[in-house]
Amino acid sequence: MAPPGQRTVWDCVNEQTKLAQEKGIDPILWAAQLSASLNAASERSDLPSSEAAEALVSYICWDNNVPILWKFLEKAMTLKLVPPLLVLALLADRVLPSRRSQPAAYRLFLELLKRHAFCTSDLITDPHYQKAMKSIDSVLHLSEIFDLKTSEPGILLAEFIFVTVSLLVDASLSDEGLSELSQDRKSKWLIDSREMEIDVHEKRTEYHEKLQSLNTVMGIEVIIEFLSNKVTSRLLHLVRQNMPSHWQGFVHRVQILVANSSAMKSSKFLPEVLLQLISDRRPALSHDGKANSLSKSDVILDFGSLASFTGLCHGASLSTLWLPLDLVLEDAMDGYQVSATSAIEIITGLTKTLKAINSSTWHDTFLALWVAALRLVQRERDPIEGPIPRLDTRLCMSLSIVPLVVANLIEHEDMLLKQENGSSTSRWKDKEIIRSHRADLITSLQVLGDFPGLLAPPKCVVSAANQAATKAMLFVSGSVNVGNAHFDVFNMKDMPVSCTGNMRHLIVEACITRNMLDTSAYSWPGYVDGRISQMPHSLPTEMPSWSSFLNGSPLNAAMVNALVSLPASSLAELEKIFEIAIKGSEDEKISAATVLCGASLTRGWNVQEHTVQFITRLLSPPVPADYSGTESHLIGYAPMLNVLIVGIGSVDCIQIFSLHGMVPQLACSIMPVCEEFGSYTPNVSWKLPTGEDISAHCVFSNAFTLLLKLWRFNHAPIEHGVGDVPTVGSQLTPEYLLLVRNSHLVPSENVHRDRNKKRLSEVSKSSSSKPVFVDSFPKLKVWHRQHQRCIAATLSGLIHGSSVHRTVESLLNMMFGKVSNRGGQNLNSGTSSSSGAGSEDSSLRPMLPAWDILEAVPYVVDAALTACSHGRLSPRELATGLKDLADFLPASLAPIVSYFSAEVSRGVWKPVFMNGMDWPSPAANLSNVEEYMKKILATTSVDIPSLAPGGSSPATLPLPLAAFVSLTITYKIDKASERFLNLAGPALECLAAGCPWPCMPIVTSLWTQKAKRWFDFLVFSASRTVFLHDRDAVVQLLRNCFSATLGLNATPISNDGGVGALLGHGFGSHFYGGISPVAPGILYLRMHRSLRDTAFVSEEIFSLLVHSITEISRNGLSNGKRYNQASLARAMARVKLAASLSASLVWLTGGLGVVHLLIKEILPSWFLIVHRPDHEPVGGGLPSGLVAELRGHALAHFIVLCGSLAWGVDSASSASRRRPRILRSHMAFIASAMDGKVAVGCESETWRTYVSGLVSLMVRCLPEWVKEMEVEALKTVSEGLRQWRKEELAFELLAMGGIRAMAPASDFVLHLRSFRHHHHHHHLMTLSFFCVLSEIQRVAEFSCFE
């Protein structure tokens, strides 16, 4: 309040205005007098005055609603006596509710909006800006409406503009009687007239109605002007980005207005204009605000628009845009690696990343997935033999994992769209959204018919493909009801016509089973050839099959044989088998387990996710209701558990579990089995229905061997952190697997939205609803600690006379009793001579629990190896004794492997001569191995060191390696030994690869003599190790990868390149009848996990990327002719391909750690170093700096894709939690450089193009990333972009920054002044306002302001 005796602002305004109104003073004179009065009223009264604005509006509405006062008000706004925006807010609060009874006032309000709402250029310098916006907040209750407590004037300004437009929209809806059509009838925006209906003069009523109609039209036009004006549209865009729920409701109401408004027809704008202005399809961002000539970098296309130019690019087909997908799928086929993360989750995240960065449609996204999956199968349709994943793993990826990924993507996208549309989305619209994604899926599968080369099925699945085609043909012919038919009883030979199927038929069946498609797919053009007029005359009805089993046939031997060879086709069939396995008799449980591990696991692609789930659940069977024993209930399930464990022990089966993400759950189920059965002596046994006996040692060994395959046990000690830089995946330990499994128990909103995560959660809870830790398995924990000690240091701690010592003595006596007895030799220092009849005597075998034996094995092997090194034990006797130990307890192979691996790495044992007398000789085919290794590496330009030893000396191996290889070649290559060789084989290869050259070729030569049908595999494995001994060879291989992918071997760039050249035909010996050169990508993918210095490799990849841009420019743009936009588009596509290849290789090689190192250190260091520019002319009329600009684009795409692969585009992955810290660090570096605090040393064109490209990609594709950055960095980078005349890009960067960046974004918009437009607009709007007043006074016979 004013002090006593001093006039208030309200007093001044009322007195001065009333006097001027009575005397008819000119508005300009009134304004001058009012200004003087306000200044005299209070020394602290600054202009513009908020109090004066409130006083003026209150004086006019509605006691003094006359034209002269509106002129006074307009002049006060123009001369900034009052804050114009505050006046508009006050009028909105007063005029809009009374717009029907006061149409002239509403019209003048609209005119004032047009005059003043768009004149915001000087707000940012107005010292009263914040005070005015706070007053507007209190008038319109903005903080309550948006539930956002803020005093930031920029945010309040955006909210005010949005509220104003929303009020106009709702006023228009109400005036046309359309409010009821809005689903949110309680909308805070809905404005209905609050005045009472009264009798008025007929002529006045007619005039009112006419003016009301004109006002409605004008209101719509003002709405359009708000949405199209450069400043207000950007402020509204801030609301769209950061307050989506409010924006969605606004859009819904505008759509109702456009669809139903009669006033729109009278408007000068078409309805489509308004719809376009509110759509999410904002104009594509250019790196500059205008088009420039071809001599500038601005003609280089944005990454987002490259898809439309792929037809111009040699070799840049759809597949090249999705190169990382092909690499990841092929990398997953490495049998030496299992993953704790589901391939469904990995590929889903990767697909979302590539879709965003490529700006692909869903049709192209689905098509890319199918093509990559089919190419994966065709690459190794007839794989080589060996202990590696074969076709079953590739078919699992193509026909089970990828369809599940597609289902995940569709469900996730449908859910997001429904959330974004919120309550405004009708059920009909939901169905339309879902239908649109199904339509994209359908068209992608229909297009697959244009790739016959990819659709040819491998021999082993021809029958399944033909059966799928038969099913479709029968449906189309109307001969059978597909829903009730069981096609497992059909004999294809009985069909009246030939039904030839392909891979597409199998993919469609996988989609139909998972409810992504329906049977209308059978009617697609060209899906089936011909029709069947009649069914086969004789359909077998009693043949054992899934259909007969489901109908009640018993699970006898014939039925088991049938179900093992035929995959289940439905979940109901598997559920019945599972129920028998839980509740059936002992024999039925064994039969059911056998069936589940049969064709349903390896070839039941339509139900494979359920099969692995049921098997995992069966490995943790429930405690029987009537169980009262003291021992674990698992003992009673021994026969069934053994069948399951053996049934899933093959390399392919383990990879299938890995792809489905079941490794952590599988490990948690197997650990209790190992813990319990390892505590029993071997005389505890069970008899199987076949008459065979299995002992506790047998069950334990099978389970323990399987468990070890689920983590990186069988890799060299150097990979467990002993070396300088642990390789990717070294964290895969029993503890880590249990932590991953436990994480699936934690309730999460994503679990219920993601069917894959929901399935993993259910399986985890089936074994135990509580977290499980290694401490729950004390004996396993003790052994694991001993295993780690063995790796870290030499053996010690064996106490004479202890139980472990006695076990060591007993085992040595069993293994070497005859030798010790014959020579009186002591194999274990400090002990008496062993005696006995020999290892054949079963009485010598200690009847001890398996855990006790495993604890003693390292000491036994150490004693035996020491005896051999001192000549007390011959090599043959050593190998025979070790094999006896492994035969007695197959699980003992694990500590044998770990001991030999540790001892080789220590390098304390002397080498032994592989002379064919003491030790086996590789001489018979060593030269043959060398010849074929050279063939495999023929195209890499890598020299293979000669394998022939110097002089007449035979080849040598370290003693532990020689003993290990001698032990392994004593195994037969049969099914019984397969699961143990699959454990020892990779460890032997890894161990030999880490030894000096040519240990690995020597081991290969020895093994090829043993397993001739594995020759191709063994030689290929030896070829990979060349790169582990020579850094230069790795760099040369990477160079070959770039050359092959980019087609840089020919000049000009030819049609060669892309995925086909990089990955080729896999190993390829089956294509040419012998070993042939292997594609560089395959070689790299099969050896990169063994690389130790991943940081070095990643730096080399980065260097090759930078160098390749010059090569692309030289080959693609400099061809003797002046370049044009088409050639530039081709070069840009190649640049993007090079960046994609580089990012993929970096991520696969080093994982998250190397990506962080690259973004935080390697890239900033490169920018800071002064680079000598390329002085060699590229030719072809290229403008200076174009190569540097292409390099900047390549680096931007490279960094964005590296980060996307590591973190994902959203926050779904756990790795995304580390993203903000790295991004903020890099953005701070960019901000420092743009602020002048750091001087970059690279070419300015490269730097500018990099920053612009990086920001453009993040704004287009990665909005979540922008929100995680520091606001100050965003402001600095945006200011730098503005100085580079990239205003739109700078604004979008701030607009994406979230609520925190709204105020700086709003201020940025106000800084973008357009003086000519504003001054011209001011003059026209002043004339318009007074013309309106004159027209109203002239037409009306009496004042409509009274």
Disulfide bonds with the S-S distance in Angstrom:
none
